[in-house]
Amino acid sequence: MDKELVNIEEEVTILTEKLQKLRKEIGKVITGQEETVEQLLITFLAGGHALLEGVPGLAKTLMIRTLAQAIDLKFKRIQFTPDLMPSDIIGTEILEEDYSTGKKFFKFNKGPIFSNIILADEINRTPPKTQAALLEAMQEFEVTYSGKTYELDRPFFILATQNPIEQSGTFALPEAQQDRFLLYIKIGYPTESEETTILKNTTGVKKETLNKVISGEDIIRLQQLVREVPISDDLISYVSKVIRATRPETTTNTYVKEWVNWGAGPRAGQAMILTAKARALAQGRLSVTLDDLQHVAIPVLRHRVIVNFRAESEGITSDDVTHRLLKDIEVGK
């Protein structure tokens, strides 16, 4: 047993070193945004998908493209538009002819969803029918067409982006569909020094060369190891307390009763534990800490705690609610 543990620790050390190299490769192109990159990697390691929101020009597309280039995996970008159809994502059947027999037959032509890393760019610009086609693939990891099921490649990671300032002609994701995303990540403006560096690095002739530093097999193994990271019963109980405290029907927190319309479901607790395990493993640790849970709580609950109209009018967000709960709820001894 001890020997097996030592072997796992050695494997974790090797794989986390590759993750550090991956961060360095991304850092060649992306200046700053360390927290956003960390949250993307956490989502990837936990086997989920991420929703990334930020105003135009903050390198959302470049960030995920750089991530894909540094990993030895297939990458596709889907630009979502109002006229995009589900078949443009999952694929369609085309009529072909067998020249040796003269017989005609339908062949399924796979769409861009059959890749490892998918950038769903500006997902809120496409109608619900097309959004649903993408979200079904996210949930089931398979596509069904004409009664036949096609397995998607593994690992499979979707990063969907949306711009908060786009209102006219957009289709906001319903809260129930947002729940399928493991993390809801908000990307902010760079600092003054970061912006100066960005301007310097992107307006010259120098172009960074990215190396593939980690394989798809490594990512799959890391996803398996994430599930094996232990978490104490006290911390699991803490997660349950936090999630239940977000619900106006079951909470004793007056802040939640006053400002929250709908609380988080059980999927939020699963996401909180899985992403905390992924964060611990990414840092080379083989156990979850309270800091891990509190670190991931905001992006986990951001799209799962729905504040009421009065809260919106007062400028109170779901992040404010989560901050208050993390401050008020203690871990059982």
C-alpha positions as CSV (number, residue, x, y, z in Angstrom):
1,M,0.0,0.0,0.0
2,D,2.8,2.4,0.9
3,K,4.6,1.6,-2.3
4,E,1.4,2.3,-4.3
5,L,1.1,5.6,-2.6
6,V,4.7,6.5,-3.4
7,N,4.1,5.6,-7.0
8,I,1.0,7.9,-7.1
9,E,2.9,10.7,-5.5
10,E,5.7,10.4,-8.1
11,E,3.2,10.3,-10.9
12,V,1.4,13.4,-9.5
13,T,4.8,15.2,-9.3
14,I,5.6,14.5,-13.0
15,L,2.1,15.5,-14.2
16,T,2.0,18.7,-12.1
17,E,5.4,19.7,-13.5
18,K,3.9,19.4,-17.0
19,L,1.0,21.6,-15.8
20,Q,3.5,24.2,-14.7
21,K,5.1,24.0,-18.1
22,L,1.7,24.5,-19.7
23,R,1.1,27.6,-17.6
24,K,4.5,29.0,-18.8
25,E,3.6,28.3,-22.4
26,I,0.3,30.1,-22.0
27,G,2.2,33.0,-20.3
28,K,4.3,33.4,-23.5
29,V,1.2,34.8,-25.2
30,I,-1.2,35.8,-22.4
31,T,0.0,38.6,-20.1
32,G,-1.5,38.5,-16.6
33,Q,-4.9,36.8,-16.2
34,E,-3.3,34.1,-14.0
35,E,-6.5,33.5,-12.0
36,T,-8.5,33.1,-15.3
37,V,-5.9,30.6,-16.6
38,E,-6.0,28.7,-13.3
39,Q,-9.7,28.4,-13.4
40,L,-9.7,27.2,-17.0
41,L,-7.2,24.5,-16.1
42,I,-9.2,23.5,-13.0
43,T,-12.3,23.1,-15.2
44,F,-10.3,21.0,-17.7
45,L,-8.9,18.7,-15.0
46,A,-12.3,18.3,-13.3
47,G,-13.7,17.1,-16.6
48,G,-16.2,19.9,-17.0
49,H,-16.8,22.9,-19.2
50,A,-16.4,26.7,-18.6
51,L,-18.4,29.8,-19.5
52,L,-16.2,32.8,-19.9
53,E,-17.5,36.3,-19.8
54,G,-15.7,39.5,-20.6
55,V,-15.9,42.6,-22.8
56,P,-14.4,42.4,-26.3
57,G,-10.6,42.6,-26.6
58,L,-9.6,40.8,-23.4
59,A,-8.0,37.9,-25.3
60,K,-10.7,35.3,-24.5
61,T,-10.4,33.6,-27.9
62,L,-6.6,33.9,-27.8
63,M,-6.4,32.4,-24.3
64,I,-8.2,29.2,-25.3
65,R,-6.5,28.9,-28.6
66,T,-3.1,29.2,-26.8
67,L,-4.2,26.5,-24.3
68,A,-5.1,24.2,-27.2
69,Q,-1.8,24.8,-29.0
70,A,0.2,23.9,-25.9
71,I,-1.6,20.6,-25.5
72,D,-1.3,17.8,-28.1
73,L,-5.1,17.7,-28.9
74,K,-7.5,18.6,-31.7
75,F,-8.9,22.1,-31.4
76,K,-11.9,23.7,-33.2
77,R,-13.4,27.2,-33.0
78,I,-17.1,27.7,-33.6
79,Q,-18.2,31.2,-34.2
80,F,-21.8,31.5,-33.1
81,T,-24.0,33.7,-35.2
82,P,-27.8,34.2,-35.3
83,D,-28.1,31.9,-38.4
84,L,-26.0,29.0,-37.1
85,M,-27.9,25.7,-37.2
86,P,-27.4,22.6,-35.0
87,S,-26.1,20.7,-38.1
88,D,-23.3,23.2,-38.4
89,I,-22.1,22.0,-35.0
90,I,-22.8,18.3,-34.8
91,G,-22.6,17.5,-38.5
92,T,-24.9,16.2,-41.2
93,E,-25.5,13.4,-43.6
94,I,-24.4,13.7,-47.2
95,L,-25.4,11.5,-50.1
96,E,-22.5,9.6,-51.6
97,E,-22.2,7.0,-54.4
98,D,-20.2,3.7,-54.4
99,Y,-18.5,3.9,-57.8
100,S,-17.8,0.1,-57.8
101,T,-21.5,-0.9,-57.4
102,G,-23.3,2.3,-58.4
103,K,-25.3,2.3,-55.1
104,K,-26.0,5.5,-53.3
105,F,-25.8,5.8,-49.5
106,F,-25.9,8.4,-46.8
107,K,-22.6,9.2,-44.9
108,F,-22.5,11.1,-41.7
109,N,-20.1,14.0,-42.1
110,K,-18.8,15.0,-38.6
111,G,-19.0,18.6,-37.5
112,P,-16.6,20.6,-35.4
113,I,-17.9,19.2,-32.2
114,F,-15.8,16.1,-32.8
115,S,-12.6,17.7,-31.4
116,N,-11.0,17.7,-28.0
117,I,-11.1,21.4,-27.2
118,I,-14.0,23.5,-28.5
119,L,-14.2,27.2,-28.4
120,A,-17.8,28.2,-28.6
121,D,-17.3,31.9,-29.4
122,E,-20.1,34.3,-28.4
123,I,-22.6,31.6,-27.5
124,N,-25.2,34.2,-26.6
125,R,-25.5,35.3,-30.3
126,T,-27.1,32.1,-31.5
127,P,-30.7,30.9,-31.0
128,P,-31.7,28.4,-28.3
129,K,-32.1,25.5,-30.7
130,T,-28.4,25.7,-31.6
131,Q,-27.4,26.3,-28.0
132,A,-29.3,23.2,-27.0
133,A,-27.4,21.1,-29.6
134,L,-24.1,22.1,-28.0
135,L,-25.3,21.7,-24.4
136,E,-26.6,18.1,-25.2
137,A,-23.1,17.1,-26.4
138,M,-21.6,18.7,-23.3
139,Q,-23.8,16.7,-21.0
140,E,-23.8,13.3,-22.7
141,F,-20.4,13.3,-24.4
142,E,-22.1,11.9,-27.5
143,V,-24.1,13.0,-30.5
144,T,-27.1,11.2,-31.9
145,Y,-28.0,11.6,-35.6
146,S,-30.6,9.6,-37.5
147,G,-30.9,7.1,-34.7
148,K,-27.2,6.4,-34.5
149,T,-25.0,7.5,-31.6
150,Y,-21.5,8.8,-32.1
151,E,-19.1,9.0,-29.2
152,L,-17.1,12.3,-28.8
153,D,-13.4,12.3,-28.4
154,R,-11.8,12.4,-25.0
155,P,-10.7,14.5,-23.3
156,F,-13.6,16.8,-24.3
157,F,-13.6,20.4,-23.1
158,I,-15.9,23.3,-24.2
159,L,-15.1,26.9,-23.4
160,A,-18.1,29.1,-24.3
161,T,-17.6,32.9,-24.3
162,Q,-20.1,35.7,-24.1
163,N,-19.9,39.5,-24.1
164,P,-21.8,41.2,-21.3
165,I,-22.3,44.4,-23.3
166,E,-24.1,42.7,-26.2
167,Q,-27.8,43.1,-25.7
168,S,-29.5,43.6,-29.1
169,G,-29.9,40.5,-31.1
170,T,-28.6,38.1,-28.5
171,F,-30.1,35.0,-26.8
172,A,-29.1,34.8,-23.1
173,L,-28.5,31.3,-21.9
174,P,-31.3,30.2,-19.5
175,E,-30.2,29.6,-15.9
176,A,-31.0,25.8,-16.2
177,Q,-28.6,25.6,-19.2
178,Q,-25.9,27.7,-17.5
179,D,-25.9,25.1,-14.7
180,R,-24.3,22.6,-17.2
181,F,-21.1,24.7,-17.0
182,L,-18.8,23.7,-14.2
183,L,-17.5,27.2,-13.7
184,Y,-18.7,30.7,-14.7
185,I,-15.5,32.7,-15.1
186,K,-15.5,36.5,-15.4
187,I,-12.4,38.1,-17.0
188,G,-11.6,41.7,-16.1
189,Y,-9.4,44.4,-17.5
190,P,-5.6,44.1,-17.1
191,T,-3.7,46.3,-14.7
192,E,-1.8,49.3,-15.9
193,S,1.6,47.5,-16.1
194,E,0.0,44.4,-17.7
195,E,-1.6,46.6,-20.4
196,T,1.7,48.3,-21.1
197,T,3.3,44.9,-21.6
198,I,0.4,43.8,-23.8
199,L,0.8,46.8,-26.0
200,K,4.6,46.3,-26.3
201,N,4.4,42.6,-27.1
202,T,1.5,42.7,-29.6
203,T,2.5,45.6,-31.8
204,G,6.0,44.5,-32.8
205,V,7.4,41.8,-35.1
206,K,8.3,39.2,-32.4
207,K,6.1,36.2,-32.4
208,E,6.3,33.5,-29.7
209,T,6.6,29.9,-30.7
210,L,4.4,27.6,-28.5
211,N,5.5,24.0,-27.6
212,K,3.2,21.1,-26.9
213,V,4.2,20.3,-23.4
214,I,1.4,17.9,-22.3
215,S,-0.5,15.1,-24.1
216,G,-4.2,14.1,-24.1
217,E,-3.3,10.9,-22.3
218,D,-1.7,13.0,-19.5
219,I,-4.9,15.1,-19.2
220,I,-7.1,12.0,-19.0
221,R,-4.8,10.5,-16.3
222,L,-5.0,13.8,-14.4
223,Q,-8.8,13.7,-14.6
224,Q,-8.8,10.2,-13.1
225,L,-6.4,11.3,-10.3
226,V,-8.7,14.3,-9.5
227,R,-11.5,11.8,-8.5
228,E,-9.0,10.0,-6.2
229,V,-8.0,13.1,-4.2
230,P,-9.4,12.7,-0.7
231,I,-11.6,15.2,1.1
232,S,-12.6,15.0,4.7
233,D,-16.2,14.4,5.9
234,D,-16.1,17.7,7.7
235,L,-15.3,19.6,4.4
236,I,-18.0,17.7,2.6
237,S,-20.4,18.7,5.3
238,Y,-19.2,22.3,4.9
239,V,-20.0,22.2,1.2
240,S,-23.5,20.9,2.0
241,K,-24.0,23.7,4.5
242,V,-22.9,26.3,1.9
243,I,-25.1,25.0,-0.9
244,R,-28.2,24.5,1.3
245,A,-27.7,28.0,2.7
246,T,-28.1,29.5,-0.8
247,R,-31.7,28.4,-0.9
248,P,-34.3,30.8,0.6
249,E,-36.5,27.8,1.6
250,T,-33.9,26.1,3.8
251,T,-31.5,28.8,4.8
252,T,-31.3,30.5,8.2
253,N,-29.3,33.4,6.6
254,T,-31.4,36.6,6.5
255,Y,-29.2,38.0,3.7
256,V,-30.2,35.1,1.5
257,K,-33.8,35.3,2.4
258,E,-33.9,39.0,1.5
259,W,-32.0,39.0,-1.7
260,V,-32.1,35.5,-3.3
261,N,-34.8,34.2,-5.6
262,W,-33.4,30.7,-6.4
263,G,-30.6,28.8,-4.7
264,A,-28.1,26.3,-6.0
265,G,-29.0,22.7,-6.6
266,P,-27.0,19.5,-5.7
267,R,-24.9,19.8,-8.9
268,A,-23.3,22.9,-7.4
269,G,-22.0,20.9,-4.5
270,Q,-20.6,18.3,-6.8
271,A,-18.9,21.0,-8.9
272,M,-17.5,22.7,-5.7
273,I,-15.9,19.4,-4.5
274,L,-14.6,18.4,-7.9
275,T,-13.0,21.7,-8.8
276,A,-11.5,21.9,-5.3
277,K,-9.9,18.5,-5.8
278,A,-8.6,19.7,-9.2
279,R,-7.1,22.8,-7.6
280,A,-5.4,20.7,-5.0
281,L,-4.0,18.3,-7.5
282,A,-2.8,21.1,-9.8
283,Q,-0.8,22.4,-6.9
284,G,0.7,19.0,-6.2
285,R,-1.3,18.3,-3.1
286,L,-3.1,15.0,-2.4
287,S,-5.9,16.4,-0.2
288,V,-8.5,19.2,-0.3
289,T,-8.3,22.1,2.1
290,L,-10.9,24.7,3.1
291,D,-9.0,27.3,1.0
292,D,-9.5,25.2,-2.1
293,L,-13.3,25.1,-1.5
294,Q,-13.5,28.8,-0.8
295,H,-11.4,29.6,-3.8
296,V,-13.7,27.8,-6.2
297,A,-17.0,28.8,-4.5
298,I,-17.4,32.1,-6.4
299,P,-17.2,30.8,-10.0
300,V,-19.1,27.6,-9.0
301,L,-22.1,29.6,-7.5
302,R,-22.0,32.6,-9.8
303,H,-24.5,31.2,-12.3
304,R,-26.4,29.0,-9.8
305,V,-27.5,31.5,-7.2
306,I,-30.2,33.8,-8.8
307,V,-30.8,37.0,-6.9
308,N,-34.2,38.7,-7.0
309,F,-35.2,41.8,-8.9
310,R,-34.8,44.0,-5.8
311,A,-31.2,42.8,-5.4
312,E,-30.5,43.6,-9.0
313,S,-31.9,47.1,-8.6
314,E,-29.6,47.6,-5.5
315,G,-26.6,46.2,-7.4
316,I,-26.3,43.1,-5.2
317,T,-25.0,40.1,-7.2
318,S,-24.7,36.4,-6.6
319,D,-21.0,37.0,-5.9
320,D,-22.0,39.2,-2.9
321,V,-24.3,36.5,-1.6
322,T,-21.5,33.8,-1.8
323,H,-19.0,36.1,-0.1
324,R,-21.4,36.6,2.8
325,L,-22.1,32.9,3.2
326,L,-18.4,32.0,3.1
327,K,-17.9,34.6,5.9
328,D,-20.8,33.4,8.0
329,I,-20.5,29.6,7.7
330,E,-17.8,27.7,9.6
331,V,-16.4,24.2,9.2
332,G,-17.5,21.7,11.8
333,K,-14.7,20.6,14.1
